């Protein structure tokens, strides 16, 4: 059995411990290309939420668009609006821990406060309904002393829990596309420097 030839656009190592600088000179541009496609892949994934009602009065895409519309109309900055748009993007991939998905996508691109809000919005949103399904609606109190507790509670009160209105203003996805592209264009220096935990 002959060995697979080394191609000029592929690294030569088979175990990471054997990699070389030359390998990473091949890999790095491919990573940059992958990163530059993030906005397109994110938009495509958002579209998967269209028509998925999950029993709610509006589908998941409409909920995401309404949440972002409410934040936009309230004068929030682009990072906040895009965070609102993407807060539930993980619903289809991780229905039991969807906030982690949205937060992971946003982490390199937004300020740490917004990452924290998206990561924790599920437990804060639980305040509005968990008591109806046998769970503790006050579970968010475990975070009461966190500096972004109030910001997350506000996000849920003003935008997330209020975005299930079939006749509510819902800007189309195309309206948010330019800002999504700007936010996901390059990692935020502040987010990268400070971390988001």
Secondary structure, DSSP 8 states (H G I E B T S, - for coil): -------TTS---SSGGG--HHHHHHHHHHHHHHHHTHHHHHHHHHHTTTT--TTSSS-HHHHHHHHHHHHHHTT--HHHHHHHHHTTGGGTT-TTSHHHHHHHHHTTTS-HHHHHHHHHHHHHHGGGTGGGGTS-TTGGGGGTTSTTHHHHHHHIIIIITT---TTS----HHHHHHHHHHHTSS--HHHHHH---
